[in-house]
């Protein structure tokens, strides 16, 4: 297989005290980071110093289910609204992309089109929308619904939702606002376009009251893993967050998405696939392993069992069972589901209940020296298992400082990562084309 001529794309996941579920308890982490803007400002400035492509914020519009006893053992009950935080970070950064999550299940397309177009203007072309369908059923109760929208309906709604948003982003030609003081004409009415969308889920007239964004369209990001999610991602996403933890599975996902994108008439090279990875870095492998185990030891069993129940289902009652004993007999569900994979993992490795929830909490760690992390990134990239990584820093602020100071120089020395940003906009830095306007038939241009 020939060596790749492109370079890694790297995102930084923002998560209060850190991505690890018990990070807030560790001495290296800032426990009260969730409402501290200076904390996030430092992370953003450090990521930009390392020439990372983007910052990314996940979001749920509600608390994590009704399991407050488990939730009270995490730092995830409070966090900034993503677009608000990204707008603030836009003012203290110049190059790094700003990926904010917004659900298509409990929003309206006009809201989302307007907010992300505004963020793109405020940041001079660095905005991206992480398109999600709400997973937490309790979100429904915050929006006047007694029942959560069914999985299939959520994705059908999402597909139409994105098309409406993209149409609204094309409400104006790039040069519509002439602002001619002599003639008294502020905008050219011939360069204004009304969407007039009527579909199964939405009726939206338009036009948008925000000028066309610097990027044309903010970058679209998605993380679907189910069949419906993969289809949506291949159809609309320009960056896809993945969750593979082994190279063969990652290669299979990579091939599948690229082939699906091509089937939709898209250039597969304009779809960037970034698996999530959590680096635990120290001067030696033994020290890095010890650091990882320190974080794992801070996971409260109440929280650990909740993480396990979220995967296996609440129909499996583990109360009264020895945490250091095996899982009770548990029937498999739909073949190929995450639940079945976890059950197979427990059986094949003879894991106890505690070992199993610790494995789930650990995510996809890379544990070792800075050179070990760089080696892993290079191996995955050259194996065409990814186009880069969404980096989940286990704790803040120190973990991102270590990564930028130690891992980034190694990747740069190997020619795997940029020395300087390629352009002003996120699209330019990701190597993505700028979309043309559907109404005025302007061809896409770099």
Secondary structure, DSSP 8 states (H G I E B T S, - for coil): -----S--EEEEEE-TT-SSTTGGGSTTB-TTGGG-HHHHHHHHHHHHHTT-SEEEE---SS-STT-HHHHTTSS-S----HHHHHHHHHTT-SS-EEEEEEESSSS-HHHHHHHHHHHHHHTTS-EEEEEE----GGGGGGGT-SS---HHHHHHHHHHHHHHHHHHHTSB-TT----BTTTTBSS-GGGB----EE-SS-EE----SS--BTTBS-EEEE---SHHHHHHHHHH-SEEEE---SHHHHHHHHHHHHHHHHHTT--GGG-EEEEEEEEEE-SSHHHHHHHHHHHHHT--HHHHHHHHHHHH-TTS--TTS-TTSB-------STTSHHHHHHHHHHHTT-BHHHHHHHHHH-SEEEE-HHHHHHHHHHHHHTTS-SEEEEE-SSTBHHHHHIIIIIHHHHHHTTSS-SS-SSSSHHHHHT--B---TTTT---B-
